[in-house]
Amino acid sequence: MDRDKTRQFLERFTSLAAGATTIGLLAVADRSGLLRSMAGEPPRALPVVADSAGLNARYTEEILSGLVAASIIDYDAENQTFFLSEEHAAVIADDESPYSMTGWLDMIPTALEHTDAISDAARSGGGIAFEDFGERMVRGIDRGNTPSMTVLLTRRWLPEMPDVVDMLKRGARVADFGCGSGGAVRAMAKAYSHSAIFGFDISSSSIERARKQTAEPNATFIVGGSETLQRGRPFDLVTLFDVVHDLADPIAALTDIRSSLGDGGVVLMMEPRIERSLENNINDRAALLYGISTFHCMTQSLAAGGPGLGAAWGRDAAEKLCGVAGFSSFEELPIDNPFSTFYRVS
Ligand SMILES: C[S@@+](CC[C@H](N)C(=O)[O-])C[C@H]1O[C@@H](n2cnc3c(N)ncnc32)[C@H](O)[C@@H]1O
């Protein structure tokens, strides 16, 4: 046995274990309001931080110490003050920031609650249904995706399809299929007031959350699967943000989506960014993707009798599936995004 290799792996394991407990601490600091109460504040002593967050001083001390140890909170030893920098707050304490990662603070702890069930499913098949993850997961997906929808969708992503933007400005019919809590629907409804934007999702709790958050008069939410897409007039654009790999019957859904398009209609499909082969995916970002896929994306598709494509299914499989569903054009858009890849499909 190569003991140096074992020692190196021990270090790597310690760092992974610290990452897991730190996400736990961050989730507590998020849910208890500690992070938000520190954002924008100057360096402050422990009693002041605890008081202003309305938290028990001893808990606050232990949580802050853990977050200092993990290089998240700055600690000034001389003055014994704690400080959350603007740069770190943009990632962990501001749901509106385009850098926000707060969704993970809901999604990861919620996913890990199902470790026993995933272990059972790994032996006997099946999976955990989307609804069984509960409200916290719906909220996590919302917090995870809505900030980039609000900031980037109409300013960076759609402009890569100028003909589509012209159509949206003039007035088009758009379906955001698998719309979740409606972040993309709201962004498009705001930006293109002459267009009618419809959000479809089979999760009634997601649609309820979407309706509560949406005031735009040209936005409509419908509880339903792909068969409901064909009930009205055809769509000019169907958007699919992190949806296809979750589906129980992706071929049937894509076929319905294709049939729901009018002449010249297009699909914009966003899927997680991943390299083509496993050997090129040896990095933390891919590890996070495979992890959340096992605990959520893949298992909820398998639970519904689906293929369990998983979040890391990649470009080649996506292109093939669109071909099987009858689409003839599949083009990757030149959008530089560390987490997602975008395809124009027609
Ligand atoms: C990962 S979430 C993405 C939600 C949203 N697009 C976003 O970016 O936040 C996938 C969504 O697809 C929805 N979904 C899964 N299967 C569906 C189906 N057959 N018909 C409609 N929606 C579906 C789920 O309920 C969930 O809201």
Ligand as a Chemical Component Dictionary entry (heavy atoms), coordinates in Angstrom:
data_LIG
# 
_chem_comp.id                   LIG 
_chem_comp.type                 NON-POLYMER 
_chem_comp.pdbx_formal_charge   0 
_chem_comp.three_letter_code    LIG 
# 
loop_
_chem_comp_atom.comp_id 
_chem_comp_atom.atom_id 
_chem_comp_atom.alt_atom_id 
_chem_comp_atom.type_symbol 
_chem_comp_atom.charge 
_chem_comp_atom.model_Cartn_x 
_chem_comp_atom.model_Cartn_y 
_chem_comp_atom.model_Cartn_z 
_chem_comp_atom.pdbx_ordinal 
LIG C1  C1  C 0  -35.394 20.874 -11.993 1  
LIG S1  S1  S 1  -36.990 21.487 -12.044 2  
LIG C2  C2  C 0  -36.760 22.947 -13.029 3  
LIG C3  C3  C 0  -37.834 23.968 -12.795 4  
LIG C4  C4  C 0  -37.691 25.273 -13.576 5  
LIG N1  N1  N 0  -37.653 25.082 -14.997 6  
LIG C5  C5  C 0  -36.482 26.046 -13.117 7  
LIG O1  O1  O 0  -35.587 26.301 -13.932 8  
LIG O2  O2  O -1 -36.429 26.397 -11.937 9  
LIG C6  C6  C 0  -37.866 20.418 -13.133 10 
LIG C7  C7  C 0  -39.345 20.715 -13.191 11 
LIG O3  O3  O 0  -39.951 19.858 -14.165 12 
LIG C8  C8  C 0  -41.233 19.519 -13.701 13 
LIG N2  N2  N 0  -41.700 18.310 -14.392 14 
LIG C9  C9  C 0  -41.215 17.069 -14.284 15 
LIG N3  N3  N 0  -41.927 16.223 -15.072 16 
LIG C10 C10 C 0  -42.857 16.974 -15.707 17 
LIG C11 C11 C 0  -43.893 16.673 -16.659 18 
LIG N4  N4  N 0  -44.070 15.444 -17.131 19 
LIG N5  N5  N 0  -44.672 17.675 -17.076 20 
LIG C12 C12 C 0  -44.493 18.940 -16.604 21 
LIG N6  N6  N 0  -43.536 19.274 -15.716 22 
LIG C13 C13 C 0  -42.724 18.308 -15.273 23 
LIG C14 C14 C 0  -41.036 19.322 -12.199 24 
LIG O4  O4  O 0  -42.248 19.378 -11.495 25 
LIG C15 C15 C 0  -40.083 20.472 -11.885 26 
LIG O5  O5  O 0  -40.768 21.631 -11.506 27 
# 
loop_
_chem_comp_bond.comp_id 
_chem_comp_bond.atom_id_1 
_chem_comp_bond.atom_id_2 
_chem_comp_bond.value_order 
_chem_comp_bond.pdbx_ordinal 
LIG C1  S1  SING 1  
LIG S1  C2  SING 2  
LIG S1  C6  SING 3  
LIG C2  C3  SING 4  
LIG C3  C4  SING 5  
LIG C4  N1  SING 6  
LIG C4  C5  SING 7  
LIG C5  O1  DOUB 8  
LIG C5  O2  SING 9  
LIG C6  C7  SING 10 
LIG C7  O3  SING 11 
LIG C7  C15 SING 12 
LIG O3  C8  SING 13 
LIG C8  N2  SING 14 
LIG C8  C14 SING 15 
LIG N2  C9  SING 16 
LIG N2  C13 SING 17 
LIG C9  N3  DOUB 18 
LIG N3  C10 SING 19 
LIG C10 C11 SING 20 
LIG C10 C13 DOUB 21 
LIG C11 N4  SING 22 
LIG C11 N5  DOUB 23 
LIG N5  C12 SING 24 
LIG C12 N6  DOUB 25 
LIG N6  C13 SING 26 
LIG C14 O4  SING 27 
LIG C14 C15 SING 28 
LIG C15 O5  SING 29 
# 
